[in-house]
Amino acid sequence: MSRSLTSPTMLTSIEAVVSRARSLMTLTSGERKIVGLIGKPGAGKSTLSAQLIEQLGDQAAILNMDGYHLSNLALRELGRADRKGAPDTFDALGFTEILKRVKNEVNQHIYFPVFDRSIEESIAAQGVITPQVKLVITEGNYLLRIENNWGGVKELLDESWFIEVDDQIRIARLVNRHHKFGKSKADAHSWATGSDENNARIVAKTRELADVIINLS
């Protein structure tokens, strides 16, 4: 399980990150490792995950926290739609349970929901972890958080990696992302510097708990 008892390891190249991942894939029979990839909104978690999968092949897989967004209907009913992406707008307990299955049911096909940004909803059972997968990269903002039912996640991670990036670059990415998926430029900027930035401050508080700090800038 992931614990940061000493100063975190610093990685500053994609080659070093890939090497770290490969070292975790040297397993005995019946094992599977889970790496948590954490970062503020727009830090580049999805981009780095995709780069890792490209290098590591079909023995690695991605399981994103975003698939456990509460539905838009549920968020409206709870009065939380205007801050979608906050810690209490996810099914944190459901996400914890799927990670338990990923860790323990290594001979099963494990299906999980995947978030589709084009419709801003999750699609059930769209992703799958197969028995051949030895390393699961799970990415998300709140993997090291304790409150709002997130406390069980950290104990399931073999390592936790925190991505650092310049905030101006990160916010610019967020504005472009929100605009790409339908928001006006003004609304995209408002969301990126408002709701997203509130969440970024929450994520920043968990940095000290990470095993590895990644800075590729």
Protein Blocks (a to p, Z undefined) as FASTA:
>chain_A
ZZdfbccdddfbfklmmmmmmmmmmccehiacdddddddehilmmmmmmmmmmmnommbc
cddfklmgccfklmmmnopmmmghiaklccfklmmmmmmmmmmmmmbccddddddfklop
acehkbccdfklmbdcdddfklmbmggolmmmmmmpmbdcdddddfklmmmmmmmmmmmn
opafklmmmmmmmmmmmmmmmmmmmmmmpmbdcdfZZ
